């Protein structure tokens, strides 16, 4: 009789354990294999779409990487930046750091549309953007990294947070460090991610104060003179200049070499090498491109992990600019 009760007790414990395990909430996580069974061609489809866009305009690679940065810093990496203005949504596109500045939305929409044709309602816009940023880096000679997937899309946007949390072209070093730290990114991450300015262009309005600073900025005189030719003191706000004057269409470490020569285009670029705490990191990256590319890839993975919507949170948008 004792042995019978003992066996029954063991069975009861096992049944209880199985019940608890079955009913425990599953903690959803990002994974590089998230779509391997539900949409095995997702990554190839996105890559082909981004390749077409970058082959048409090489600058688009920088614009796509910037889109991910501006998305992840507001509500996390949830594609909130991609939502258009409606009666209930204050679009982040019209926030000061984004208006007339962020671009490439149509490229992400095209990539999403291509994925929808293959796997309707499976792959989020947030994941399309994260993959597109990685592919953009590779297409201009930059590093690659494993993109963790499984993000879902927000049903809201936050223009106020875009205005408060995104650093601007006139930000000082302490502001940059603080804004990135608020998102879980350290100073080294911040400097590495700033290296995305090895590609792309900036508008005159964002660097005019620096090139006409009359001695208040640390800037090479010849470089300032060159940039003034395309950026008058008044007018021409949208005139463009390359962020890296040496190899503006290739991902390399010349951006950091420029900073050491006091040829950073934006104030927020040059403060990284301005007798401050970031000087040593800039020097390291300027002399060791492999270290920069490795750190950039790692920092992009970290940034892509900021507060994603997982599991049953959020939705999978069919069109990235609107809620289903």
C-alpha angles and dihedrals in degrees: 000000000000093000090049092053090046092054091047090051091052091050091049092051091048092049091049091050092049090049092052093047092048093050098044112113111254111238104223115218138184114258135180088226097049095119099033092111104021097047111002094173096050098103095045091048092051092045093053091050094049091046090057092050096048092045088057093047120009092197088067090078090066091045092054093049088050091051090058091049093050091046098048094048091060117061089334129278097325105123090249088138090064096060118107124225116275136163089274102031126069099205119228087216088079095050113116096253091051110034113108086352115069112073141169097072090131090054092057090045090053092050091047091049091052091051092047089056089057102035113012116210097358110095119058125227088236090060093044089056093047092051092043091056092053092047091048091056092051094047092060095044099271130131127285129221139180108268113217110220140197102088118145128212126259124238091210141054130207115214092171092056091047088056094047105037107039115087117231137217092265095051118130122226095262091053092049092049091048096047092050093043088055087062095047096262121128129216093269090052089050094052092045092049090047084061087076082085086079082092133036137040139265132217121250091242090064096055105025094100091053098051093045095042097119096218101323092101128060098239135143107253095222092049091050091050092051093050093048089063090068098032116054122198089251128025127011093082092157096047109126133227128179116257088218110043094193106051105002095168099045130074107236141118098272089106089070093044087054091054092054088053089050091247100125109139099212126048087234088057098050095046087070087070106033107111090288141118094281095057094092093051092050090049091050093050092046091058099034115046092175092059091049094050092047092049091045092054092048092048092049090054090050092048091048088056095061110128101318121188107244141183111356095350116109125357142263104253117215091206117028097220096057144037114254 
